[in-house]
Amino acid sequence: MEAHLTMQKNAVISSLRRIHDVAFHFGDPGDVPVTGDWNGDGTDTAGLFRNGGWYLRNSTTTGVGDVSFGFGDRGDLPSSWS
């Protein structure tokens, strides 16, 4: 999995532009991006949902999911439960 999710960490927003500390690729076109503290270390990182599959990263770097599992069906969309 590698492509179109860009995570912005510590974003600074001004009236003219948005600056971010970290940019990386993770996922494929059509994936639904999600963020969360997947490993309990206090830092939110990227995840994605694709056709009932979840792929979660534990760092803000390019690569494949550190954790993956199935939960849901094709056509489902994740929602926030916080």
mmCIF file of the C-alpha atoms, coordinates in Angstrom:
data_MODEL
# 
_entry.id   MODEL 
# 
loop_
_atom_site.group_PDB 
_atom_site.id 
_atom_site.type_symbol 
_atom_site.label_atom_id 
_atom_site.label_alt_id 
_atom_site.label_comp_id 
_atom_site.label_asym_id 
_atom_site.label_entity_id 
_atom_site.label_seq_id 
_atom_site.pdbx_PDB_ins_code 
_atom_site.Cartn_x 
_atom_site.Cartn_y 
_atom_site.Cartn_z 
_atom_site.occupancy 
_atom_site.B_iso_or_equiv 
_atom_site.pdbx_formal_charge 
_atom_site.auth_seq_id 
_atom_site.auth_comp_id 
_atom_site.auth_asym_id 
_atom_site.auth_atom_id 
_atom_site.pdbx_PDB_model_num 
ATOM 1  C CA . MET A 1 1  ? 0.000   0.000  0.000  1.00 0.00 ? 1  MET A CA 1 
ATOM 2  C CA . GLU A 1 2  ? 1.533   3.273  -1.017 1.00 0.00 ? 2  GLU A CA 1 
ATOM 3  C CA . ALA A 1 3  ? -0.020  6.440  -2.406 1.00 0.00 ? 3  ALA A CA 1 
ATOM 4  C CA . HIS A 1 4  ? -2.419  9.163  -1.503 1.00 0.00 ? 4  HIS A CA 1 
ATOM 5  C CA . LEU A 1 5  ? -2.835  9.893  2.213  1.00 0.00 ? 5  LEU A CA 1 
ATOM 6  C CA . THR A 1 6  ? -0.960  12.928 3.469  1.00 0.00 ? 6  THR A CA 1 
ATOM 7  C CA . MET A 1 7  ? -0.876  13.332 7.233  1.00 0.00 ? 7  MET A CA 1 
ATOM 8  C CA . GLN A 1 8  ? -0.323  16.766 8.641  1.00 0.00 ? 8  GLN A CA 1 
ATOM 9  C CA . LYS A 1 9  ? 1.270   16.826 12.066 1.00 0.00 ? 9  LYS A CA 1 
ATOM 10 C CA . ASN A 1 10 ? 1.530   19.996 14.136 1.00 0.00 ? 10 ASN A CA 1 
ATOM 11 C CA . ALA A 1 11 ? -0.153  22.011 11.387 1.00 0.00 ? 11 ALA A CA 1 
ATOM 12 C CA . VAL A 1 12 ? 0.259   25.770 11.583 1.00 0.00 ? 12 VAL A CA 1 
ATOM 13 C CA . ILE A 1 13 ? -2.565  27.568 9.783  1.00 0.00 ? 13 ILE A CA 1 
ATOM 14 C CA . SER A 1 14 ? -2.276  31.176 8.694  1.00 0.00 ? 14 SER A CA 1 
ATOM 15 C CA . SER A 1 15 ? -4.513  33.249 6.437  1.00 0.00 ? 15 SER A CA 1 
ATOM 16 C CA . LEU A 1 16 ? -2.074  32.649 3.569  1.00 0.00 ? 16 LEU A CA 1 
ATOM 17 C CA . ARG A 1 17 ? -0.889  29.023 3.797  1.00 0.00 ? 17 ARG A CA 1 
ATOM 18 C CA . ARG A 1 18 ? -0.714  25.789 5.752  1.00 0.00 ? 18 ARG A CA 1 
ATOM 19 C CA . ILE A 1 19 ? 2.647   24.457 6.915  1.00 0.00 ? 19 ILE A CA 1 
ATOM 20 C CA . HIS A 1 20 ? 3.190   20.922 8.179  1.00 0.00 ? 20 HIS A CA 1 
ATOM 21 C CA . ASP A 1 21 ? 6.095   19.112 9.794  1.00 0.00 ? 21 ASP A CA 1 
ATOM 22 C CA . VAL A 1 22 ? 5.541   15.678 8.273  1.00 0.00 ? 22 VAL A CA 1 
ATOM 23 C CA . ALA A 1 23 ? 4.294   14.528 4.867  1.00 0.00 ? 23 ALA A CA 1 
ATOM 24 C CA . PHE A 1 24 ? 4.300   10.918 3.684  1.00 0.00 ? 24 PHE A CA 1 
ATOM 25 C CA . HIS A 1 25 ? 2.429   8.527  1.406  1.00 0.00 ? 25 HIS A CA 1 
ATOM 26 C CA . PHE A 1 26 ? 0.262   5.694  2.710  1.00 0.00 ? 26 PHE A CA 1 
ATOM 27 C CA . GLY A 1 27 ? -2.659  4.005  0.962  1.00 0.00 ? 27 GLY A CA 1 
ATOM 28 C CA . ASP A 1 28 ? -4.281  3.847  -2.442 1.00 0.00 ? 28 ASP A CA 1 
ATOM 29 C CA . PRO A 1 29 ? -6.702  6.132  -4.297 1.00 0.00 ? 29 PRO A CA 1 
ATOM 30 C CA . GLY A 1 30 ? -10.184 5.683  -2.838 1.00 0.00 ? 30 GLY A CA 1 
ATOM 31 C CA . ASP A 1 31 ? -8.996  4.640  0.646  1.00 0.00 ? 31 ASP A CA 1 
ATOM 32 C CA . VAL A 1 32 ? -10.644 6.440  3.559  1.00 0.00 ? 32 VAL A CA 1 
ATOM 33 C CA . PRO A 1 33 ? -8.051  8.099  5.843  1.00 0.00 ? 33 PRO A CA 1 
ATOM 34 C CA . VAL A 1 34 ? -8.423  7.878  9.628  1.00 0.00 ? 34 VAL A CA 1 
ATOM 35 C CA . THR A 1 35 ? -6.186  8.959  12.496 1.00 0.00 ? 35 THR A CA 1 
ATOM 36 C CA . GLY A 1 36 ? -5.799  7.715  16.036 1.00 0.00 ? 36 GLY A CA 1 
ATOM 37 C CA . ASP A 1 37 ? -3.446  6.625  18.789 1.00 0.00 ? 37 ASP A CA 1 
ATOM 38 C CA . TRP A 1 38 ? -3.354  2.974  17.678 1.00 0.00 ? 38 TRP A CA 1 
ATOM 39 C CA . ASN A 1 39 ? -0.664  1.769  20.096 1.00 0.00 ? 39 ASN A CA 1 
ATOM 40 C CA . GLY A 1 40 ? -1.408  3.873  23.200 1.00 0.00 ? 40 GLY A CA 1 
ATOM 41 C CA . ASP A 1 41 ? 1.787   5.955  23.092 1.00 0.00 ? 41 ASP A CA 1 
ATOM 42 C CA . GLY A 1 42 ? -0.062  9.299  23.137 1.00 0.00 ? 42 GLY A CA 1 
ATOM 43 C CA . THR A 1 43 ? 0.649   10.134 19.479 1.00 0.00 ? 43 THR A CA 1 
ATOM 44 C CA . ASP A 1 44 ? -1.957  10.052 16.721 1.00 0.00 ? 44 ASP A CA 1 
ATOM 45 C CA . THR A 1 45 ? -0.810  8.410  13.498 1.00 0.00 ? 45 THR A CA 1 
ATOM 46 C CA . ALA A 1 46 ? -2.384  7.507  10.169 1.00 0.00 ? 46 ALA A CA 1 
ATOM 47 C CA . GLY A 1 47 ? -4.657  4.666  9.330  1.00 0.00 ? 47 GLY A CA 1 
ATOM 48 C CA . LEU A 1 48 ? -6.947  3.849  6.457  1.00 0.00 ? 48 LEU A CA 1 
ATOM 49 C CA . PHE A 1 49 ? -10.095 1.890  5.742  1.00 0.00 ? 49 PHE A CA 1 
ATOM 50 C CA . ARG A 1 50 ? -10.481 -0.030 2.474  1.00 0.00 ? 50 ARG A CA 1 
ATOM 51 C CA . ASN A 1 51 ? -13.447 -2.288 1.665  1.00 0.00 ? 51 ASN A CA 1 
ATOM 52 C CA . GLY A 1 52 ? -13.810 -3.674 5.187  1.00 0.00 ? 52 GLY A CA 1 
ATOM 53 C CA . GLY A 1 53 ? -10.079 -3.745 5.926  1.00 0.00 ? 53 GLY A CA 1 
ATOM 54 C CA . TRP A 1 54 ? -8.230  -1.484 8.364  1.00 0.00 ? 54 TRP A CA 1 
ATOM 55 C CA . TYR A 1 55 ? -4.523  -0.660 7.932  1.00 0.00 ? 55 TYR A CA 1 
ATOM 56 C CA . LEU A 1 56 ? -2.892  1.277  10.757 1.00 0.00 ? 56 LEU A CA 1 
ATOM 57 C CA . ARG A 1 57 ? 0.564   2.879  11.037 1.00 0.00 ? 57 ARG A CA 1 
ATOM 58 C CA . ASN A 1 58 ? 2.305   3.455  14.370 1.00 0.00 ? 58 ASN A CA 1 
ATOM 59 C CA . SER A 1 59 ? 4.652   6.113  12.956 1.00 0.00 ? 59 SER A CA 1 
ATOM 60 C CA . THR A 1 60 ? 4.363   9.091  10.637 1.00 0.00 ? 60 THR A CA 1 
ATOM 61 C CA . THR A 1 61 ? 6.508   7.551  7.914  1.00 0.00 ? 61 THR A CA 1 
ATOM 62 C CA . THR A 1 62 ? 5.873   6.048  4.481  1.00 0.00 ? 62 THR A CA 1 
ATOM 63 C CA . GLY A 1 63 ? 5.297   2.305  4.513  1.00 0.00 ? 63 GLY A CA 1 
ATOM 64 C CA . VAL A 1 64 ? 2.734   -0.449 4.875  1.00 0.00 ? 64 VAL A CA 1 
ATOM 65 C CA . GLY A 1 65 ? 0.331   -0.829 7.790  1.00 0.00 ? 65 GLY A CA 1 
ATOM 66 C CA . ASP A 1 66 ? 1.907   -1.990 11.049 1.00 0.00 ? 66 ASP A CA 1 
ATOM 67 C CA . VAL A 1 67 ? -1.440  -3.536 12.001 1.00 0.00 ? 67 VAL A CA 1 
ATOM 68 C CA . SER A 1 68 ? -4.186  -4.752 9.684  1.00 0.00 ? 68 SER A CA 1 
ATOM 69 C CA . PHE A 1 69 ? -7.515  -6.468 10.312 1.00 0.00 ? 69 PHE A CA 1 
ATOM 70 C CA . GLY A 1 70 ? -10.969 -6.872 8.817  1.00 0.00 ? 70 GLY A CA 1 
ATOM 71 C CA . PHE A 1 71 ? -13.961 -5.149 10.378 1.00 0.00 ? 71 PHE A CA 1 
ATOM 72 C CA . GLY A 1 72 ? -16.783 -4.023 8.114  1.00 0.00 ? 72 GLY A CA 1 
ATOM 73 C CA . ASP A 1 73 ? -17.933 -4.638 4.571  1.00 0.00 ? 73 ASP A CA 1 
ATOM 74 C CA . ARG A 1 74 ? -17.338 -3.172 1.120  1.00 0.00 ? 74 ARG A CA 1 
ATOM 75 C CA . GLY A 1 75 ? -19.190 0.152  0.966  1.00 0.00 ? 75 GLY A CA 1 
ATOM 76 C CA . ASP A 1 76 ? -19.059 0.814  4.732  1.00 0.00 ? 76 ASP A CA 1 
ATOM 77 C CA . LEU A 1 77 ? -17.534 4.064  5.942  1.00 0.00 ? 77 LEU A CA 1 
ATOM 78 C CA . PRO A 1 78 ? -15.726 4.558  9.264  1.00 0.00 ? 78 PRO A CA 1 
ATOM 79 C CA . SER A 1 79 ? -17.074 7.079  11.737 1.00 0.00 ? 79 SER A CA 1 
ATOM 80 C CA . SER A 1 80 ? -15.705 8.798  14.820 1.00 0.00 ? 80 SER A CA 1 
ATOM 81 C CA . TRP A 1 81 ? -16.537 7.226  18.164 1.00 0.00 ? 81 TRP A CA 1 
ATOM 82 C CA . SER A 1 82 ? -14.685 9.711  20.360 1.00 0.00 ? 82 SER A CA 1 
# 
